[in-house]
Amino acid sequence: MTIAPGNARQGTSHVYRAMRKLVESMDDTIPGKFEVTKTGIVHDMMAPVGPHELTTLHLRKRLEKIMPDEIVAHTGEPDVEDESEGILRRPDVMVIAWEDMEVPGSFDPRTLIAAIEVVSRSNPENDWVGKVADYPLLGIPVYAIFDPRTGTGTVLTDIHSTPDGPRYATRKDFVYGEDVTIGDWTISSENLPLYGD
């Protein structure tokens, strides 16, 4: 692992803070969702459509039926942020303990039990490529992807070190209709909506 000199880290932090400030200024004025990654700002231009939001709701409700009361499947704000890594992400569903939500500002990504994304029709690479790289870097132990374009998905686990940084070592693919294990809980993926033509 290469450690940047102090002035390089400060430059990176300065750039990140500038991008973060820009994202905050655009959030309420420009449609879509903004996130910050090591490579820049990601803008999912389209607001989530019915199947995306419905999938998010189904997943949240299915998980919360079987999880203990002190764990929630949270949708919405705030985001997860690691300023030292220069990353701000907004998972569709965050599996997290109530007590870890009692913080000012963004959630610490290392407190998440799992992050779940419903693939966006307008920017699928963000979920399938960008977040596959960012979430293990942030220390999120389980990353589940549900793709309404294809009726498939995957669950990524077991973070390990690689020459390119932390990556998930285990990938379990599924098709809609199968049971899916996310952390300690198994839910059905039956009857999840698909994007129409």
Buried (B, 14 or more C-beta within 10 A) or exposed (E): EEEEEEEEEEEBEEEBEEBBEEBEEBEEEEEBBBBBBBEEBBBBEEEBBEBBBBBBEBBBEBBBEEBEEEBBBBBEEBBBBBBEBBBBBBBBBBBBBEEBEEEEEBBBBEBBBBBBBBBBBBBBEBBBEBBBBBBBBBBBBBBBBBBBEEBBBBBBBEBEEEEEEBBBEEEEEBEBEEEBBBBEBEBEBEEBBEBEE
